[in-house]
Amino acid sequence: MYLNATDFVGRAAFDRTARMDGFVASTAFDRPTLVIDSDLVAENFRALRAGLGNAAIHYAVKANPAPQIVALLAGLGCRFDAASRAEIELCLAQGAAPAHVSFGNTIKRERDIAFAHEAGLTLFAADAEEELEKIARNAPGADIYLRLIVEPTGADWPLTRKFGCARDRALPLLRYAAELGLTPRGLSFHVGSQTREAAMWAPTLDQIAAVWHAARAEGIALDLLNIGGGFPAAYGGALAHPTSYAADVLSLVTERFGAVPHLMAEPGRAMVADAGQIAAEVLLVSRKSDDDLHRWVYLDIGRFSGLAETEGEMIRYQIATARDGEETGPCILAGPSCDSVDVLYERRPVALPLSLRAGDRVVIRDCGAYTSSYASVGFNGFPPLDVVVI
Ligand SMILES: *Cc1c(COP(=O)(O)O)cnc(C)c1O
């Protein structure tokens, strides 16, 4: 059975997602498929740019590396944050200028650094002596920004521990970069992905500003501040408009840093999340016992085939069915693979129509970010997500 856009209760036919709704409703997919509306990606880019003053926006490619998205953004003047040789090649092949692609991973393969330097990239992230030495050997003279660890902020998907150096390591590392013949340009951090409110950035910016001003006081001429990603997506809840969120972040930055000559931001999620929806299918509805309070609903997509961000139930996707509007009951939602961690939502069950049954289409909303890029190549024989860009 296929749905009409108007079958989705609570969504006007001409709202933002009408084009995707219509496409998904009128198309038969053989397997779970992510549909991306490229107009919405362009809209998100423009909305963030409108709030970020003259900051350079480097799209974090890992959020969704569909070549069509990269080409579209390159054409709009967006820049890119790449983490690997393959992401760099993707950006260059889709029209990005090498000078507009930063190599933002702090854990780079040495051969990839050499490749990036050959390809004309000039801006590299680092957070350790050995990484600086690798860059100095393979990209002599390169511009460096140092990634710093910040305290957790309460973001829904924190990114604080793995990357960055402690703030008291910053000045020695910046000096060491200069000794190695590199050009220490600035600092970077990531406030945590899905940071719901702009005000949550303030403590992080205070921590970075202290290092920034200390470095400048010591004569290290920093002129680049990379504020990373963290810009949120709505996932069905209420959220500030991206332009006003970005403008609020920018004013928090300006209060602490003044006018930074080179400001960079690396949004990923906020560029693509609400531009995508996944068409999936119910494989089984069952109860484990006669008095089970919850039904189990198994989908043909799970933790390993695109919905990795349901880990810890941290990202909560909205799910629509053709039966919305009918009576609902609580469900434990799970993926299809033979791995018991492939359960999407159990602690907080999902309300789904009681009439839901195998074969029904479900539409998972606002999942254009960190889905296709997180899908395994085919764990247990379940295919990775197909992606269609409209
Ligand atoms: C993943 C990542 C981003 C994007 O983060 P979002 O929260 O999706 O905006 C930006 N910068 C770096 C270095 C990243 O690793």
The ligand as an SDF file (V2000), in Angstrom:
LIG
                    3D

 15 15  0  0  0  0  0  0  0  0999 V2000
   30.7420   15.7320   13.2160 C   0  0  0  0  0  0  0  0  0  0  0  0
   31.4580   17.0200   13.2420 C   0  0  0  0  0  0  0  0  0  0  0  0
   30.7880   18.2100   12.9500 C   0  0  0  0  0  0  0  0  0  0  0  0
   29.3150   18.2840   12.6960 C   0  0  0  0  0  0  0  0  0  0  0  0
   28.5930   18.3020   13.8850 O   0  0  0  0  0  0  0  0  0  0  0  0
   27.0140   18.5230   13.9160 P   0  0  0  0  0  0  0  0  0  0  0  0
   26.6890   18.4220   15.3490 O   0  0  0  0  0  0  0  0  0  0  0  0
   26.3950   17.4880   13.0670 O   0  0  0  0  0  0  0  0  0  0  0  0
   26.7410   19.8860   13.3810 O   0  0  0  0  0  0  0  0  0  0  0  0
   31.5290   19.3640   12.9110 C   0  0  0  0  0  0  0  0  0  0  0  0
   32.8580   19.3660   13.1450 N   0  0  0  0  0  0  0  0  0  0  0  0
   33.5280   18.2420   13.4460 C   0  0  0  0  0  0  0  0  0  0  0  0
   35.0090   18.3070   13.6740 C   0  0  0  0  0  0  0  0  0  0  0  0
   32.8580   17.0460   13.5040 C   0  0  0  0  0  0  0  0  0  0  0  0
   33.5320   15.9360   13.8240 O   0  0  0  0  0  0  0  0  0  0  0  0
  1  2  1  0
  2  3  1  0
  2 14  2  0
  3  4  1  0
  3 10  2  0
  4  5  1  0
  5  6  1  0
  6  7  2  0
  6  8  1  0
  6  9  1  0
 10 11  1  0
 11 12  2  0
 12 13  1  0
 12 14  1  0
 14 15  1  0
M  END
$$$$
